[in-house]
Amino acid sequence: MSKGSCRDALFLATRSIIKAKGDNRFTPKEVIEHMKSNNTIYAESTIRTHIVSRCCINVKRHHAIVYNDYERIGDGYYKVLCP
């Protein structure tokens, strides 16, 4: 995978996953596995933090810079807000 931001890599990974599934729903584990299989440069903890905190619209904010890319829809599942 080319060097870029983790958010950029997540953008590609989440859209690939939801397209393959035909369902706008994914888990952090699915994204981590997908990114690892594509030789990501990002640590599992970085990927997970971006999904569940930094890029999620409906969680308590813990970061100075945040994005509204995903929404937690319950029980460990997330959806892409602008697929």
N, C-alpha and C positions, 0 to 999 in steps of 0.2 A: 504494500500500500504506500502511496506517495506521502511525503511529509506535508502536513497541513495541521489544522487544529483538530482537536478531538471532536469538537462539535461538527466539523465538516465530515469527518469519518463516520460519526453517528448518523448524520443525514443520509449518507449513502447506504449504510448498513440497515437502518430501520426501514427505509423505503424498499430495499431489496427484499427484506424479510416479509413485509406486509404484501408486497406484490406477489411473491411466491406462494404465500398462504391464501391470498384472496380475502384477507381479513385485516382490518386496521387495528390489530391488537398484537402486542408482543411482550415478552418478559426480558428483564435485564440479562438473564442467563442466555437466552437465544441470541441477543445482540453480542454478548461477550464471545460466545462460541463462533458466531459468524465472523466477527472481527479477527479472532485468533486464527481461524482457518484461512483468512486472507492476510496473514502475517502482519497484524497491526503492530505499531510501535508503542501503543498505549497500554499501560498497566490495567489489569482487571479492576483495581480500585478506582482508577481515574474514569474508566468507562462507566462503572456503576454510579459514581458520584455525579457524573454529568446527567445520567438518565433520571435518577431518583431525587436529585436536588437542584443542581445548577440549571437544568433545562426543563424543569417540570413546573407547570403553571400553578398547580393547586397544592403546593407544600409551603411550609414555613421557610422564609428566605434566610439562608446562612452565608451567602456569598455577596460580595460587592457588585459583581456583574452576573446577571441572571438572564435567562432566555425563556420564552414561552413556546417551546417546540413540542412538548409532550404533556399529556394529562394522565394522571393516575386514575385508573377506572376501577380499582379495587383488586384485592387479593393478589398483589404482585404483578398485575397487568397494567400496561400503559398503551396509549394510542398516540399516533402522530396527529398533531392539530392541523397541519397543512400538507396532506399527502400529495 
